Amino acid sequence: EPPCRQQLRHLQDSAGIAARLPPRLEGRWVSTGCEVRPGPEFLTRSYLFYSNRLFKALQFYYWDPSCRDPSYSLVIKGKLRLRQPSWITRGATEADYHLHKVGIVFHSPRAMREVASWINQTSGEGCRGFLPAGRSWAPGALYEVLSAKTERDCTAALGFAMHELSLVRVERRFQPLLQPQQSGSRLVEELYLGDIHTDWGERLHYRPTGYQRPLQSALHHAHPCPACGIISRADEHHPPVLPARAALPMQLSGSWVSTHCEVRPAVLFLTRYFTFHGNNHTWEGHYYHYSDPLCRQPTFTIYASGHYSQGIPSSKVRGGTELAFKVTQARVTPMDQVTVLMLNSSEPGSCGLAGSWSAGVEQDITPTNGCLALGIKLPHTEYELFKREQDTQERSLLYIGERPTDGSSPDSPDKRPTSYQAPLVQCAAASEEFSNYISLKYVGRKDANGIEALKPLPVAFLLFIALLFLRWD
């Protein structure tokens, strides 16, 4: 069986993932590598939750995408109260948090000057004298940027908010031991926190409906993870400096597949599978959509194809490559009655042959220039950001730009992403896996997951589905 199919089937079995509701948060959770947030911002995180609901979160910010050159660190203290399961993001728990104080430590005079000028420019009266003029940099000095006691809050200038704590999910799984002489497995615990809005102006008041790259338990993390130990031992005065990683050239040829069930804001659960043909710069992609957070209940699949431009190094996001993707063809397979119903009741001429949809049967939507109900427009160009890396097990990873949180599409150069989605793993080299359909029994016949001309579903449709679920339960 080709490795790409194996990987997709392995995802389908959800690889023994368990998620407790409500989740248990006690203990320390750390980044597994250098994280990129929209902006771009480069950071690592180390969050400690106590059994009395208090927490202490450390965020370390860097000048560079390898997290080797620290600029400043934030120490965030507060209290977190878990509430009810989220009805928007299935599998997540909603939480309320209250910040007691936030302090900042600068790791260089340059960082201090830069942050001081942001705060002096954008803050109200209470913050203007945050750093007195002429105050020189003192290594290790902690400056308070937020205090609940004095009601002072100078954090807006940093684009800082902790809304990520308002959506929480913990997954437990077992990682098989890699060494041949060992049998058995090791517990891995991952903490998914709310996503950060891709538009800087929105991030201060955005309430998450998707997730960021997960943190892992400092005690129960996947091995090997050189960054985990370095980050868990760090503090605000000694920020983690991650080991140097070789940058990989942007060679896309071959096939790439999701490593886990992915969630998108406005909530779609999906897995993706792409093949890139470097010789003629064409690509094809399959998107398998589901209604549940373990990707077990298929809703519809999309197959899309087109061509892509020569990549150029990104001037905005160091380490990234800018590409343009053209989507010229697409086919849709509805996988459940809800989607069939929706497609059959869509405006004639707006999505395939009106009234002719049935579950498990693929239809070409190229003649109708896409599918309005699913937010697919054809032909369609997207301005993308890509990055290749190797993980600690020497597997090749492909990061594709994060989708705009508002559900729009990066269809102009100024909307090009500045951060990434969850990585795809290479499952076949250039010639191994040809562009045959992957027919997996659970995703129906010929099916799909491609570069996205795919917008999150219209809100009306999400409400429609929510109502149907309410009616059926």
C-alpha positions in Angstrom: 0.0 0.0 0.0 1.5 3.4 -1.0 2.7 5.4 2.0 0.3 8.3 1.4 -2.7 6.0 1.7 -1.2 4.5 4.8 -0.8 7.9 6.3 -4.4 8.9 5.5 -5.8 5.6 6.8 -3.7 6.1 10.0 -5.4 9.5 10.4 -8.7 7.9 9.8 -8.1 5.6 12.7 -7.3 8.7 14.7 -4.2 6.8 16.0 -5.8 6.2 19.4 -6.3 9.8 20.3 -8.3 10.5 23.5 -9.6 13.9 24.5 -11.0 14.4 28.0 -13.8 16.8 28.7 -13.2 18.9 30.7 -9.4 18.7 30.1 -6.8 18.5 32.8 -4.4 21.3 32.5 -2.1 21.0 35.6 1.6 21.1 34.9 3.9 22.6 32.4 3.3 22.8 28.6 5.9 23.9 26.1 6.4 24.7 22.4 8.0 21.9 20.4 9.9 24.3 18.2 10.0 27.9 16.9 6.4 29.1 16.3 5.3 31.7 13.8 2.4 34.0 14.5 0.8 36.3 12.0 2.8 39.5 11.6 5.1 37.6 11.5 6.1 37.1 15.1 8.5 34.4 16.1 8.1 32.9 19.6 8.3 30.0 22.0 5.9 29.4 24.9 6.1 27.7 28.3 2.8 27.7 30.2 2.5 26.4 33.8 -1.0 25.7 35.2 -1.5 25.1 38.9 -4.1 22.9 40.5 -5.7 26.0 42.1 -6.6 27.5 38.6 -3.7 30.0 38.7 -1.3 30.0 35.8 2.1 31.5 34.9 2.7 31.8 31.2 6.1 32.7 29.6 6.2 33.9 26.0 9.7 34.4 24.5 9.9 36.6 21.4 12.7 36.5 18.8 14.1 38.5 15.9 14.6 35.4 13.8 12.5 32.4 12.5 14.8 29.9 14.2 14.3 31.3 17.7 18.0 31.8 18.2 18.1 35.6 18.8 15.7 36.6 21.7 14.3 40.1 21.7 12.0 40.2 24.8 10.1 37.9 27.1 6.7 38.3 28.7 5.7 36.8 32.1 1.9 36.5 32.3 0.2 35.6 35.6 -3.5 35.1 36.0 -6.4 32.7 36.8 -8.3 30.4 34.4 -11.7 28.9 34.9 -12.9 26.1 32.6 -16.5 26.4 31.5 -18.8 24.3 29.2 -17.9 22.4 26.1 -17.9 24.8 23.1 -20.9 24.4 20.8 -19.0 26.2 18.0 -15.8 24.2 18.0 -16.7 20.5 18.7 -14.3 18.9 21.1 -13.1 22.1 22.7 -13.8 23.5 26.2 -14.6 27.2 26.7 -12.8 29.0 29.5 -12.7 32.4 31.2 -9.4 33.9 32.2 -8.4 36.9 34.3 -4.9 38.5 34.0 -3.3 39.6 37.3 -0.1 41.0 35.8 2.1 41.0 32.8 5.8 41.9 32.9 8.4 42.3 30.2 12.1 41.6 30.2 14.2 43.1 27.3 17.1 41.0 26.1 18.9 43.9 24.3 18.9 47.7 24.1 17.5 47.5 20.6 14.5 45.5 21.9 13.9 48.0 24.7 14.0 51.0 22.3 11.7 49.4 19.8 9.0 48.3 22.4 9.2 51.6 24.2 8.5 53.5 21.0 5.5 51.2 20.2 4.1 51.8 23.6 4.7 55.6 23.6 3.1 55.9 20.2 0.0 53.9 20.6 -0.9 54.0 24.3 -3.1 56.4 26.2 -2.1 58.6 29.1 -1.4 55.9 31.6 1.3 54.3 29.5 3.1 57.3 28.0 5.8 57.3 30.7 6.1 53.5 30.6 9.8 53.8 30.0 11.2 57.1 31.0 13.2 58.8 28.2 16.9 58.1 28.5 16.4 55.1 30.8 19.1 52.8 29.7 18.7 49.0 29.2 19.3 46.9 32.3 19.7 43.2 31.7 17.2 41.2 33.8 15.0 44.2 34.8 11.3 43.4 34.7 8.9 46.1 33.7 5.2 45.9 34.4 3.0 46.3 31.3 -0.2 45.2 32.9 -1.4 45.2 36.5 -5.0 44.4 37.6 -4.3 46.2 40.9 -3.3 49.5 39.4 -5.6 49.0 36.4 -2.7 49.8 34.1 -2.6 48.1 30.8 0.0 48.9 28.2 -0.1 45.6 26.3 -2.2 46.7 23.3 0.9 48.2 21.6 2.5 44.7 21.6 -0.5 43.2 19.9 -0.8 41.1 23.1 -3.9 39.3 24.2 -4.4 36.0 26.0 -7.7 35.1 24.2 -6.0 31.9 23.3 -6.9 30.7 26.8 -10.6 31.0 26.0 -10.6 27.8 23.9 -8.9 24.7 25.3 -8.5 21.1 24.1 -6.1 18.4 25.5 -5.3 15.3 23.4 -3.6 12.2 24.7 -2.1 9.6 22.4 0.6 6.9 22.5 3.8 7.3 20.4 5.4 3.9 19.5 9.0 3.7 20.6 11.3 4.1 17.6 14.3 2.0 18.6 14.1 -1.5 17.3 15.1 -3.1 20.6 12.2 -1.4 22.4 8.6 -2.4 22.3 5.7 -0.5 23.7 4.8 3.2 23.5 5.1 6.5 25.3 2.3 8.8 26.4 2.2 12.1 24.5 -0.1 14.9 25.8 -0.9 18.0 23.6 -2.6 21.2 24.6 -4.4 23.0 21.9 -5.2 26.7 22.6 -7.2 29.2 20.6 -5.9 30.5 17.3 -4.5 34.0 16.8 -6.4 36.2 14.3 -4.4 36.6 11.0 -5.3 40.4 10.9 -3.2 42.3 13.5 -6.0 44.8 14.0 -8.5 42.1 14.9 -6.4 40.0 17.3 -7.1 42.1 20.4 -10.8 41.3 20.4 -11.0 38.1 18.4 -12.5 35.1 20.2 -10.9 32.0 18.8 -12.8 29.2 17.0 -9.7 27.3 15.8 -6.4 26.3 17.4 -2.7 27.3 17.2 0.1 24.7 16.9 -0.2 22.6 20.1 2.0 22.8 23.1 3.2 19.5 24.5 3.4 18.4 28.2 6.9 19.0 29.5 6.7 15.5 31.1 4.8 13.6 28.3 6.1 14.9 25.0 6.9 13.2 21.7 10.6 12.1 21.4 13.0 13.2 20.2 12.2 16.9 21.0 15.4 18.9 21.5 13.4 22.1 21.9 11.2 20.7 24.7 13.8 20.4 27.4 15.5 23.7 26.4 12.1 25.6 26.6 10.9 23.9 29.8 14.2 24.9 31.6 14.1 28.5 30.4 12.8 31.5 32.4 12.2 35.2 31.5 15.8 36.0 32.3 17.3 33.1 30.4 15.2 32.7 27.2 15.5 29.5 25.2 17.9 29.5 22.3 16.9 26.7 20.0 19.5 24.5 18.1 20.3 25.7 14.6 18.3 24.0 11.8 19.4 23.7 8.2 17.0 25.5 5.9 15.7 23.2 3.2 15.4 24.4 -0.4 11.9 24.8 -1.7 11.5 21.6 -3.7 7.8 20.8 -3.8 7.9 17.7 -6.1 6.2 14.7 -4.5 3.2 14.1 -2.3 2.4 15.6 1.1 -0.3 14.7 3.6 -1.7 16.0 6.9 -0.2 14.6 10.1 -3.4 14.9 12.1 -7.1 16.0 11.9 -6.8 19.8 11.4 -9.3 22.4 12.5 -10.0 25.7 10.8 -11.6 28.8 12.3 -15.4 28.9 11.6 -15.2 25.4 12.1 -14.1 22.9 9.6 -12.3 19.7 10.4 -10.2 18.4 7.5 -7.2 16.5 6.3 -5.2 17.5 3.2 -3.3 15.6 0.6 -1.3 17.3 -2.2 0.9 16.2 -5.1 3.2 18.7 -6.8 4.7 18.0 -10.2 7.9 20.1 -10.4 8.6 19.3 -14.0 5.6 21.2 -15.3 4.6 23.2 -12.2 1.2 21.6 -11.8 -0.4 20.5 -8.6 -3.4 18.6 -7.4 -4.9 18.5 -4.0 -7.5 16.6 -2.1 -9.4 18.1 0.9 -11.3 15.7 3.0 -13.8 17.5 5.2 -15.4 16.1 8.4 -17.9 17.2 11.0 -16.0 16.0 14.0 -12.6 16.7 15.6 -11.1 13.3 15.0 -12.0 13.4 11.3 -14.2 10.3 11.4 -17.5 11.6 10.0 -16.9 12.7 6.4 -19.1 15.6 5.1 -17.6 16.3 1.7 -14.3 16.0 -0.2 -12.9 18.3 -2.8 -10.4 17.6 -5.5 -8.7 20.7 -7.0 -5.9 21.1 -9.5 -4.0 23.9 -11.4 -0.5 25.2 -11.7 1.9 27.3 -9.6 4.6 29.9 -10.1 8.3 29.8 -9.5 8.9 30.5 -5.8 10.8 33.6 -4.5 12.2 34.1 -1.0 9.7 36.1 1.1 10.9 39.6 2.1 8.3 39.7 4.8 8.6 36.3 6.5 12.2 35.2 6.7 12.6 31.6 5.9 9.4 31.5 3.8 8.9 31.3 0.0 6.3 33.2 -1.9 4.3 31.4 -4.6 1.2 32.0 -6.6 -1.2 29.2 -7.0 -3.8 29.0 -9.8 -6.8 26.7 -9.2 -8.4 25.9 -12.6 -10.4 22.7 -11.9 -12.3 21.2 -9.0 -14.6 18.3 -8.3 -16.8 17.8 -5.2 -18.0 14.6 -3.6 -20.7 15.1 -0.9 -20.3 12.4 1.8 -23.4 12.9 4.0 -27.1 13.8 3.6 -26.7 17.2 5.0 -24.3 18.3 2.3 -26.3 16.5 -0.4 -29.4 18.5 0.8 -27.5 21.8 0.8 -26.0 21.3 -2.7 -29.3 20.1 -4.2 -31.0 23.2 -2.8 -28.4 25.6 -4.1 -29.1 28.2 -6.9 -29.2 26.4 -10.3 -26.0 27.0 -12.2 -24.0 28.0 -9.0 -22.7 24.5 -8.1 -22.6 21.6 -10.6 -25.8 20.2 -12.0 -28.6 21.5 -9.9 -30.6 18.8 -8.0 -28.3 16.0 -9.2 -26.1 15.5 -6.2 -26.0 12.2 -4.3 -23.8 10.9 -1.5 -20.5 9.4 -2.5 -20.8 10.5 -6.2 -18.3 13.0 -7.5 -19.3 15.9 -9.7 -17.2 18.3 -11.7 -17.8 21.9 -10.6 -15.5 23.5 -13.2 -18.4 24.2 -15.7 -20.2 26.3 -13.1 -17.0 28.2 -12.2 -16.9 26.6 -8.8 -19.5 26.1 -6.1 -21.1 29.1 -4.4 -22.5 27.1 -1.5 -19.0 25.9 -0.6 -17.3 29.2 -1.3 -15.2 27.9 -4.2 -14.6 30.3 -7.2 -12.9 29.1 -10.4 -10.5 30.0 -11.9 -8.9 31.5 -8.9 -5.4 32.6 -7.9 -4.0 32.5 -4.3 -0.9 34.3 -3.1 0.8 31.8 -0.8 3.6 31.4 1.7 5.5 28.0 1.9 8.3 26.7 4.0 10.1 23.3 4.2 11.7 21.9 7.3 12.9 18.6 8.6 11.4 17.3 11.8 13.5 15.6 14.5 12.8 12.2 12.9 14.3 13.5 9.6 10.9 13.5 7.9 10.4 16.3 5.4 7.6 18.8 6.4 5.8 21.3 4.3 4.2 24.4 5.9 1.6 26.2 3.8 0.3 29.7 4.7 -2.4 30.1 7.3 -5.8 30.8 5.9 -7.3 34.3 6.7 -9.3 34.0 9.9 -12.2 35.9 8.4 -12.8 33.1 5.9 -11.7 35.2 2.9 -9.1 34.0 0.4 -5.5 35.4 0.0 -6.5 36.4 -3.6 -4.3 39.5 -3.7 -0.6 39.9 -2.9 -1.4 42.1 0.2 -3.4 39.3 1.7 -0.5 36.8 1.5 -0.2 34.9 4.8 2.5 35.8 7.3 2.2 32.6 9.3 1.6 28.9 8.7 -1.0 26.1 9.0 -0.1 22.7 10.6 2.6 21.1 8.6 2.1 18.3 6.0 4.6 15.4 5.9 6.1 14.1 2.7 4.7 10.7 2.0 6.1 10.1 -1.4 9.0 11.5 -3.5 8.5 12.9 -7.0 7.9 9.8 -9.0 6.5 7.3 -6.4 2.9 8.2 -6.1 1.3 9.2 -9.3 -1.7 11.3 -9.5 -4.1 8.5 -9.3 -7.1 9.0 -7.1 -6.8 7.8 -3.6 -9.9 5.8 -3.1 -10.1 5.2 0.6 -13.3 3.4 1.6 -14.2 6.0 4.2 -13.8 9.1 1.9 -15.9 7.6 -0.8 -14.8 7.2 -4.4 -12.6 9.7 -6.1 -12.2 12.4 -3.6 -10.4 15.5 -2.4 -8.3 17.9 -0.3 -6.4 20.7 -2.4 -4.7 24.2 -2.2 -7.6 26.2 -1.1 -9.8 28.2 -3.2 -11.9 26.9 -0.3 -13.4 29.3 2.1 -14.9 28.2 5.4 -18.6 27.5 4.9 -21.0 30.4 4.9 -22.4 31.1 8.4 -25.9 30.5 7.2 -24.9 26.9 6.3 -23.2 26.4 9.6 -26.4 27.5 11.4 -28.3 25.2 9.1 -26.1 22.3 10.0 -26.3 23.2 13.7 -30.1 23.2 13.5 -30.1 19.8 11.8 -27.9 18.4 14.5 -30.2 19.8 17.2 -33.1 18.2 15.4 -31.5 14.8 15.1 -29.9 14.4 18.6 
